[in-house]
Amino acid sequence: MKIEISRSEFLKVWQMAERSSSSKSTVGSLGGVLVTAADNKVLLSATDLKTSIKCAADGVNVLKEGSAIFPVRILGELFKKAPTDVFSVDIKGEKGILVSGRNKTRFSTWPLDDFPKLAQSDGADVLCDVPASDFLRALSEGSIASSPTDDFPKYLGACLVQLKSGLLHVASSDGHRLSLSKCLCEPQSQNDTDLLLPILPLRELQRLLQGIGQDKSGGGSVRILYDGSMVWFQMGGVEFSIRRVESSFPNYERILNPNTTTTMFVSRPDLLSALDRIDVIVRSHTRMVVMHISPGGELKLTGRAPEFGTAAEVLDAAVEGDALKVGFNVGFLQDGLKSISFDQVKISLNGEAGQMTLRRDGSDDFLYMLMPVRITEQDMIESEEEEYAGVKEESEKGEKSENVWENTEGTFKGEKLLEI
């Protein structure tokens, strides 16, 4: 095999494949990219056995057809540091030579037989087509409440991608919060489908969608296919696959309590700025902010770290319903606010122990639900301590939110959620 490479165009696709290889695997070929040159086209393939990618490479001229496994650790650096923008790679057997101007670098490749056979999407069922920009938004918003973890239950480190009634839902939860985003799609199947997918591959899928969207205005569309264990996402010359998590996601609709006692409309940028300043004080303590909500248009935020100091911020807000004092984890609240690409945010609360929901004003395509943190005397600033002098029950310092699956009447309390 011999190919001529234009670096600036080729590297964009190479880096997609490079990220899907596995540098930590004891199987050497998983740390490489399979390069196949045929019919004046070059296809790059890589896998870590949990995910795989196939992408058509730009900026490559095929001088001689063939295949080889390029070692990522060596050739990835050589491609970036080659002295000329156009260079050639010539492979004979398991030996290769990169020629860039007057410079030559010799290297070894992995045996072709060592590369695992990738699952094929040819026999998979087509689930739906969805605009890439809408799918990227839904993934970004719906995955907020998930984080990489090996903890049980398995849904904690995964996201639910759900095809339901002509809508694509993306939902995640870490037990203390829930994020849910929806977008329109074109179903190609009559059946509703639930797919539980690990969060790290989904974040790589987000990067792929962002890159494709930058190269092509609007990003085109994404086709989603499924064969019972693997899910494929086809977009702009790229096919990315993820192995489904063999578990299930709790029925989140059962915890979405429609009851509210207080509703507030507030400027998202102003609220985020205030929370950033309070976090400076509380981040080394409980990371809790207390919201003092007063009907008539005032939101007061307070935070305290006993050995460091206190902070208080007052914001304008349109408040309807009951006055309320309620505490939240600052980081969790910031995550929800940062995900809403809208200047005005609607916050609904259901008492001091009930769930809080964040939405875009005038839209129901995104919801972020967060459970409150129990307030103690130590969490109040000095001017308010007397008011809470009668409080007997104290939580441990740094206590996080109640579990959303346990703190809502009639939901998952005491119930086994998953069958593994």
Secondary structure as UniProt FT lines:
FT   STRAND          2..6
FT   HELIX           7..20
FT   HELIX           28..31
FT   STRAND          32..38
FT   TURN            39..40
FT   STRAND          41..47
FT   STRAND          51..56
FT   STRAND          60..64
FT   STRAND          66..71
FT   HELIX           72..81
FT   STRAND          86..92
FT   TURN            93..94
FT   STRAND          95..100
FT   TURN            101..102
FT   STRAND          103..108
FT   HELIX           112..114
FT   TURN            122..123
FT   STRAND          125..131
FT   HELIX           132..142
FT   TURN            143..145
FT   HELIX           154..157
FT   STRAND          158..164
FT   TURN            165..166
FT   STRAND          167..173
FT   STRAND          177..184
FT   STRAND          186..187
FT   STRAND          193..198
FT   HELIX           199..215
FT   TURN            217..218
FT   STRAND          221..226
FT   STRAND          230..235
FT   TURN            236..237
FT   STRAND          238..243
FT   HELIX           252..255
FT   STRAND          262..267
FT   HELIX           268..282
FT   TURN            283..286
FT   STRAND          288..294
FT   TURN            295..297
FT   STRAND          298..305
FT   TURN            306..308
FT   STRAND          309..321
FT   STRAND          324..329
FT   HELIX           330..339
FT   STRAND          344..349
FT   TURN            351..353
FT   STRAND          356..360
FT   TURN            361..362
FT   STRAND          366..370
FT   HELIX           377..379
FT   HELIX           382..384
FT   HELIX           386..388
FT   TURN            389..390
FT   TURN            397..398
FT   TURN            404..406
FT   TURN            409..410
FT   TURN            413..414
//
